[in-house]
């Protein structure tokens, strides 16, 4: 589990600093040798393959690969804080100068979080007005500022299509909740009686049995709110692709039950072997989306 996350971070952010933190330090101190045992396990696990790992200045506990801390007893907290501050100061991103107008722009946007029912702002109606109020009337500069804030993780603003571009998300949990209504374990999280009452029982069964979601199913599960946005988002992130005029394929919902026929399928075949390297979660599903998209553009061939 830990190795999966370390590999994922290295894949998506190869130059970022990583700090390994071990909690419940006070409990570990009760038995001598616990820290060394944990350190040995972590070193064998990482095997020198992660140069981004920041080693603590362990004057007291020796040369460890991780930061032992205890929140209750406040052990190791100051050492960890200093290490985080040092990494932040060394990051060139943190030293980038930003105009006061941009900071005022961000503050006004994020102040909308105080409204409990406000998860996003529309760029065309709300964000442009906020920009003009803080002294950024230029749409181009507003988009540049939003791109900067998006890259730093203050908000979410995607620009690949006009539909995505018009939504500025200030509460990421809204996005997670919406996607998890579709991408989930149907047997555990879906109440079929609910869909049966509205005449969508077959749609729900098709979604979680074959990974094919109908437009009616998506409209209902998202309560008709920003449906085009969510569909466009899932398309652009390769979580969903059009299957036919009435349904969408969601590869992450497919079961591992398909058997390739021995004959009857013409065309090229290929095999991807990841047995000797790391396959990030979701890559194969995204590959399926690309194949379905390519097939639809070629008339289903």
N, C-alpha and C positions, 0 to 999 in steps of 0.2 A: 504493500500500500504506500509506504513512504517512498520507495524507489520509483513508483509510478509518478508521484507528484514531482519528485526531483527531476525526472526525465522530462516531464511535461513543461516545467519551468525552463529547463535548459533548451528545449526545442523552441518555445515561443518567445523567450527572452534570454538569449544566450549570454548577454553581457551584464545582466542584473545581479546584484549581490544577494546571497542567500545566507540566512542565519538559522541554524538548527537550535531549537529551544526545548529543553526538557523540564517539565513541571513536577510538582510535588517533591521538590528538592529535600525538604525537611524529612519526609518519610524515607527517602533514599539514604539519608545520612545515618539512619539507625543501624544499618548493617555495613560493615566495612567492605570495600571492594565493589559496591554497586555501581559507582560512577565509572570505574575502570571497565567493568563488564559491559555497561551500556556503550561506552566509548569504543570498545573493541568491536561490538556488533555493528555500530554505525560506520566505522572505518572499513570493515569487511564488506558492508553493503554498498558504500559509495566507491570503494576501491580506487580512490584517487582520480575518478572520472569527472568530478565536478569542481573545477577550479574556482567557481563563483562562491563557494562556501567560505564564509568569513570565520576564522578561528578566534575564539575569545582570548583575552589576555588573562589567562588563568594562572596568576601568581600563587594563589592560595591552594588551588585544587590540581595543579599540574597542567600538562598540555592536553586539553580536551578538544574534541571537534565540535562540541555543542555547549550551549549556555545553560547550566543548571539553575533554575529559579524556583522560588516558592512565593506565590502571591499572598498567602495568609501570613507567613512569617517575614515577608519582604526580603527574602534572601536572593541575592544575585540580580535584583531589579535594576539597581544603579549601573551595574556593569553592562547589562543588556541595553539600557537606555543610551549610554555613552557610545556603544557600538553602532546602534541605529543612527544616532546623530552624526557619527563620523561617516557612515556610508552615505547618508543624505547629503552631507557637505561635499563629498567627493563626486557625487553624481552631477554631471554638467547640466542636467535638466533643472536642478534646484537653483542654479545660479543664473538662469535666464531671466533677463529683466522684462517686466510686464508693466504696461502703462496703468496709471491709476484709474483711467476710464474703463479699462478692461476688468479691473478688480471690482469696480462699482457695478459693471454689467453682470458679472458673475454673482455678486452679492444680491442684486435685485432678483435675478432668476431663481437662485436657491432660496430666497426668502419666501417663495411661493410654497415651499415645503410645509410651512406652518398651517396651510390649508389642508386639512386631513383628507379632503376629497380630490386634491390636486396631485395627480401623478405625472402629468406632462404638460408642456406648453406648446401651442401651435406657433410655428415660426412666422407664418403670414399675418396672424392677427395679434399675437401677444409679444413675441420676442422682438419683433421689429419696433414696436412701440416702446418697450423697455430700453432698447438700444438708443432710440432717439432721445429719451428722457435723460440718459446718462452722458449724452454727448457723442454717441456713435451713430449718426444717421445713415452712414454708408452701409448698404446691404453686404457689400464685399468684405468690409472690415468686420461686420457682425459674424459672417460665416467663418472668417479667419479666426476670430476669437473663440467661436464655438468649437472649431476643429482643435484648437489648443486645449480647451477645457475637456474635450472628449478624450484626447490622448493622455491627459493627466488623471482621468477617472472621476472628474467632478460631476459629470453628467454624461448622457448618451445621446449622440447626434450622428446619425448615419446619412450619407448624402448620395448614395449610388442611384437612387431614383427620386422623383419628385415627391412621391408618397412618403418615403422615409425621411426625406429632407424637411418635411413640414412638421415633424414631431420631435420635440426636444424633451427627453425623458429626465426628470429630476428625481424620481424614485424608482431605481432599478428593480426593486422587489415587485413592482407592478408588472414588469416585463417577465420576470421569472415566474410569477404566479400564472400569467396568461399562457405561457408556453408549457408549463407543467400540467395544465388542464388537458393538453393533448398528449404530450410525451410523458407518459406515466405507466405504471403497471395496472392495466385495466381490471384485473381480477381483484386488486386490493383497493383501488381508489375510485372506481367507477360504479355508480349505483344504476344498474340496468333498469330497475323499476321506474326510475326518474325519466329515462329516455322512452320507456314503453308508454308512459302517460302522455307524452307529446308526439307519439308516432315515429320515434327515431330509434327504436330498438334495433332494427336491422342495420341502420347506419353505424350505431355504436359497436355492434358485433363485427361488422366489416372492418371498422377502424382498428380494433384491437386483436382481430384474428388474422387479418391479411395486410394491415398497414395502409388501407385505402380509406381516406376520410372524405366524406361528401361535403359539399358546400353548405348544405343544410345543417350538418353536424357541427361544423365550425362556427356557423352563424349562431347556433344555439349555445354552444359551450362558451363562447366569448360574449354572449348576451347582446350581439349586434354592435358592440363597441369596437371601433377601429379595426374591423375585420380585414379590410384591404391592407392596412398597415402590417398586421401580424402575418398575413399570407405573403406579402412582399418581403418582409423581414426573413421569414423562414425560407423563402426561395433564395434570397441573396446569401444567406448563411448555409445554404445547402442542407437544410433540415427537412425540406419538402420540395416536391416537384410535381408538375401537372401530369396526371396519368391519362386522363381523357377529359372530355368536356364536363363531366359530372363529378369527378373525384380527383383527389391529390394523393400521391404516394408519400408516406412518412417512413423512411427506411428504418429508423431506430425502433419502430414498433413491429418490425418483421420478426418472425420466429425462425429458429434454425432448424427448419423441417423440410426445406426444399431440396429435392433430389434432381440433379441434372440428368435429363434423358440421355440414353445412349445414342440415340439417332433422332433425326427429324429436325435438327436445328442447323441451319447453314450459317456460314460466316466464320470469323476469326475467334479464337479463344486464347486467353492468356492466364497465367497463374502468378500471383504475387506471394512471395514467400518471406514472411517476417519472422521466421523462427530464430534467426541470428541477430535480430535488431529489435528496436522498440516501435510498436505500432500504437500511436496515441488513440485514445478512446474517441470514437466518432468518425475517424478517417474513412473507414470502410463504408459506413453509411453515407457519407458525403460523396464517395466515389460512385455509389449507386445512383445518387441524385444526378450526378453529372452524366452518367450513362443514359438515364431515362430522359433527361433534357436533350441530349444529343439525338436519341431515338425519335423523340417527338418532332424535332426540327427536320428530321429526315423522313417524315411521314410514317413513322412507326417501323421503319426497316432497320 
